[in-house]
Amino acid sequence: MTTTVIPPAAVGSGRPAHRDGNVLRWLGAYTASMVGDNVYYLALSWAAVQAGTPAQAGLVMAVSAVPRALLMLGGGVLADRLGPRKVVIGSDAVRCGAVLAVAALLFTADPGLWALTLLAVVFGAVDAVFMPAVGALPARITARDQLARVQGMRGLAIRFAAVVGAPLGGLGVALGGAAAAFGLAGLLIAVSVPLLVSVRTGEPAPDDRAARRTPWRDLRDGLGHIRRHRVLAPLIAVIALGDLGFVGPLNVGLTLLADQRGWGASGMGWVLAGFGTGAGAAALLLAVRGRLPRAGSVAAVAIITGSVAIGALAQVADLAAAVGVALLVGLLAGLSGALCGALLQTVSDPAHLGRVSSVAGMVSLGLAPLSMPVTAAAIGWWGTGPVFAVSAAVCGLGGVVALCVRDLRLAELPG
């Protein structure tokens, strides 16, 4: 496959990303979509609990993961073939329509679990297309030397959505039930569509052979691009190890730890707030500074140090100390995650970026969540301390890989 390069003049305005109107329109669209997602998930969980048993509600919440995992790689192929901007616009339009349709149905009738299950499946299938395109889009809207700053801005949007989305969803449920909350989610996602339409992108030069290639061939080419790349292949491994060691303790493990320590739900909320504050601070640092030198080495050190903090979290009995440790975990995880994301975008061939993003998404959203039930079962057998220690070792191994692979260790962000 012929390598295609985005012409430097095609993207970016010569201004820093946080002063670029094109990037800010994208950021507004992304933020609205993410807030809508958070409202949607709260509305879905509330409606499912009201319509069925807790076990049935759990099944409804989990069912979207299946099409997302199965179709994610195909979504990356589609993003590279059609262009990520078109795919994101289409995905948000479909998600908006599906959520508003269920809102209207709930306003007029009581359809039961079948409508919620269908919505979850549709949402998961569209997410499989949406997420690789979202990962590939920043490289098309700004210059390469601004990608780290854009990753920081994206991290701030995610933290903002997490803080604002749940209260908005709760307000919608309080005012008009699940139907109102679904309606609010749909309207928030709808806000993103005209903003995305106004975003300008730099597209790779057309490849005349694309129409003659099958999607399967495109997928193989994308996987081959990752496998042969001296930075991408180990970077994907680092992301996989980091997520596998991080997701279980900070989701299931933290709940069990709070119960054992007697912190209660409010204490767990404070620990999560500490983590979110740290991650937000890391995102703000990159958004303001724009670039950190020796990105590969800094990411490796952040992963290793953060893994030590993860292990220490299970050894802390005092709630205030746990909040401090969680803040450190969030700061280091947010920093390493943003740097890995920026490196992923800068070293990838732009023509393969959707497929590269889909593989990274499969690792984070397909493999890493499998660690949650394993973590819960292991804590039941051996307790929180040993399980957090093993998880920290797995996470830290990712940092060791980054330090040992010379090309990744010396990787730099453009500046």
Buried (B, 14 or more C-beta within 10 A) or exposed (E): BEEBEBEEEBBBBEBBBBEBEBBBBBBBBBBBBBBBBBBBBBBBBBBBBEBBEEEBBBBBBEBBBBBBBBBBBBBBBBBBBBBBBBBBBBBBBBBBBBBBBBBBBBBEEEBEBEBBBBBBBBBBBBBBBBBBBBBBBBBBBBBBBBBBBBBBBBBBBBBBBBBBBBEBBBBBBEEBBBBBBBBBBBBBBBBBBEBBEEBBBBBBEEBEEEEEBEEEEBBBBBBEBBEEBEBBBBBBBBBBBBBBBBBBBBBBBBBBBBBEBEBEEEBBEBBBBBBBBBBBBBBBBBBEEBBBEBBBBBBBBBBBBBBBBBBBBBEBEEBEEBBBBBBBBBBBBBBBBBBBBBBBBBBBBBBBBBBBBBBBBBBBBBBBBEBBEBBBEBBEEEBBEBBBBBBBBBBBBBBBBBBEBEBBBEBBBEE
